[in-house]
Amino acid sequence: MTQSLSRFLAPVAAAGQAGLGLYVWTFGSTAPIPMHFGLSGEVDRWGDRQEAGLMIGGMAAMTLLVGWAMDWSGRQPWADDARRRGLGHAKSLGVAAPVILSAMMAGVALSPNPAALGGQQVVLTAVCGPLAVVGAMMGKVAPNALVGVRTPWSLSSKLAWEKSNRLAGRLFFWGGLAGVFLAPVAPAPLGMRVLLAAVLLIGAVTVLESWRVWRSDPERRVV
């Protein structure tokens, strides 16, 4: 993606989300809409189409914030071509996540029977799918203020950043892909608990990896 086209990525995505949020606000289901899920995968809070529309609008604002932050970073004097490319990947990742969540929220809110979409299998698939997408892109992300494995060590060592984010990307991609295929047969509430434990474990492993690589990097900065 060229730099000129990349500049329009976040505004166009946010405008689409805002339009989708307005559509959900106006034409969404009049039945109760699931807004939050517990560890069992069951709905523990319900809302209406106006709340769903506002939530999508909030995610549109998040998209704009991510786009602005990445563009600002890319304009700094220390941003060489390689870093700008990495920030472009980070921008794509930061925009893709709220767009995917907005689309899922809209799918639920526009369904004739939103309550039927509150089962663990649907929730697991809706979470694991985006995790796989995020994982596929994480390894190419440059250091930034919003996206990636951001620890004191990864931000003080280019090598630690690269290795910890590549590891996180692989783990999230393969874990998310496995979750999509296993979601239909996962027993409740075990499936949701395993997913939560896996995400926490991946987080801990990648934080440890950033520290391990930082310690052995002769070009590291002292934290």
KADA-V540501 format. One record per residue. N is the residue number from 0. RES is the residue in one small letter. PSI is psi as a letter, one per 30 degrees, with the letter a starting at -180 (* if undefined). Layout:
n->(N/N)
res->(RES/RES)
psi->(PSI/PSI)
This chain:
n->(0/1/2/3/4/5/6/7/8/9/10/11/12/13/14/15/16/17/18/19/20/21/22/23/24/25/26/27/28/29/30/31/32/33/34/35/36/37/38/39/40/41/42/43/44/45/46/47/48/49/50/51/52/53/54/55/56/57/58/59/60/61/62/63/64/65/66/67/68/69/70/71/72/73/74/75/76/77/78/79/80/81/82/83/84/85/86/87/88/89/90/91/92/93/94/95/96/97/98/99/100/101/102/103/104/105/106/107/108/109/110/111/112/113/114/115/116/117/118/119/120/121/122/123/124/125/126/127/128/129/130/131/132/133/134/135/136/137/138/139/140/141/142/143/144/145/146/147/148/149/150/151/152/153/154/155/156/157/158/159/160/161/162/163/164/165/166/167/168/169/170/171/172/173/174/175/176/177/178/179/180/181/182/183/184/185/186/187/188/189/190/191/192/193/194/195/196/197/198/199/200/201/202/203/204/205/206/207/208/209/210/211/212/213/214/215/216/217/218/219/220/221/222)
res->(m/t/q/s/l/s/r/f/l/a/p/v/a/a/a/g/q/a/g/l/g/l/y/v/w/t/f/g/s/t/a/p/i/p/m/h/f/g/l/s/g/e/v/d/r/w/g/d/r/q/e/a/g/l/m/i/g/g/m/a/a/m/t/l/l/v/g/w/a/m/d/w/s/g/r/q/p/w/a/d/d/a/r/r/r/g/l/g/h/a/k/s/l/g/v/a/a/p/v/i/l/s/a/m/m/a/g/v/a/l/s/p/n/p/a/a/l/g/g/q/q/v/v/l/t/a/v/c/g/p/l/a/v/v/g/a/m/m/g/k/v/a/p/n/a/l/v/g/v/r/t/p/w/s/l/s/s/k/l/a/w/e/k/s/n/r/l/a/g/r/l/f/f/w/g/g/l/a/g/v/f/l/a/p/v/a/p/a/p/l/g/m/r/v/l/l/a/a/v/l/l/i/g/a/v/t/v/l/e/s/w/r/v/w/r/s/d/p/e/r/r/v/v)
psi->(k/l/e/e/e/e/f/f/e/e/e/e/e/e/e/e/e/e/e/e/e/e/e/e/e/e/g/l/k/f/l/k/k/k/f/k/k/a/f/f/f/l/k/g/k/l/a/a/f/e/e/e/e/e/e/e/e/e/f/e/e/e/e/e/e/e/e/e/e/e/e/e/e/f/f/l/e/f/j/a/e/e/e/e/e/e/e/e/e/e/e/e/e/f/e/e/e/f/e/e/e/e/e/e/e/e/e/e/f/f/k/f/i/e/f/f/g/g/l/e/e/e/e/e/e/f/e/e/e/e/e/e/e/e/e/f/f/e/f/g/k/l/k/l/f/e/k/a/j/j/l/e/e/f/f/g/j/e/e/e/e/e/e/e/e/e/e/e/e/e/e/e/e/e/e/e/e/e/e/e/e/f/e/f/g/k/k/k/g/e/e/e/e/e/e/e/e/e/e/e/e/e/e/e/e/e/e/e/e/e/e/e/e/e/e/g/j/f/g/l/k/k/*)
